[in-house]
Amino acid sequence: MDRHGPERTRPAHHLVVAAANTVKLTGGLRWPLIVVAMIAAAGFGADAYLTGNIVFANYLQIQYLAGTGELAVLCAALVGASLGFLSFRPPPPLGIGDASSLALGAMLGTLAVATKQEFAFVVLGALFVLSGI
């Protein structure tokens, strides 16, 4: 792994905080929040798997990042938890809580930084970003 200087870590910190806050602001939407988070996690999971596998990374001519393949397991767990939230929970009277929406947003932001796909968070989580504006 390469070392990151202040020119990379400062924008990374801003992205994680911005992701957490935009997801928190979307927390009142309840079901769309979970669905968009599930889609974003599936996208980051696919990206993490492809960039973490040297065979696929060479074939697709994308940057190989050692160790990011394990993030696909975290993304699969998030997708499974989202499916469980959608199927087994009755419609809540209130939105998703602040603590859980902040954690969800911070995790998605951290996944974007870890896979070096910061712009992909804007594409995958357009609802999050648009609600944060």
C-alpha positions, 0 to 999 in steps of 0.5 A: 500500500502506498502512503497518503500525504495530506493532499489525499487524506484531507479530502478523504476526511471531508468526503467521509464527513460529507457522506455521513451528513448527507445520509443523515439528512436523507434519514427521514425518507426511511425506505428510499434511504435503505434501498439507495444504500443497498444499491450503493453498497452493492456497487462498491462491493462489485468494485471492491471485488474487481479491483482486489482481484488481480486477474479481473483488474488486469482484464478490465484494465483498472487499477489493482488495489491489494486488500480491497477484495475483502471489502466485498464481504462488508458490502455483502453484509450491508446488502443482507442487513438492508434486505432484512430491514426491508422484509422483516420490519414493519414500516416505522413511524419515524425515519431511520435513527440519527446514529444508524444513518450517520454510521451508514453514511460514514461506512459508504464514504469510507468504502469510497475512499478505500476503493479510491472511487470517490466520484462513484459515491456521487454517482451511486448515492445521487439521492444522498448528495442531492438531499445534502445540497 
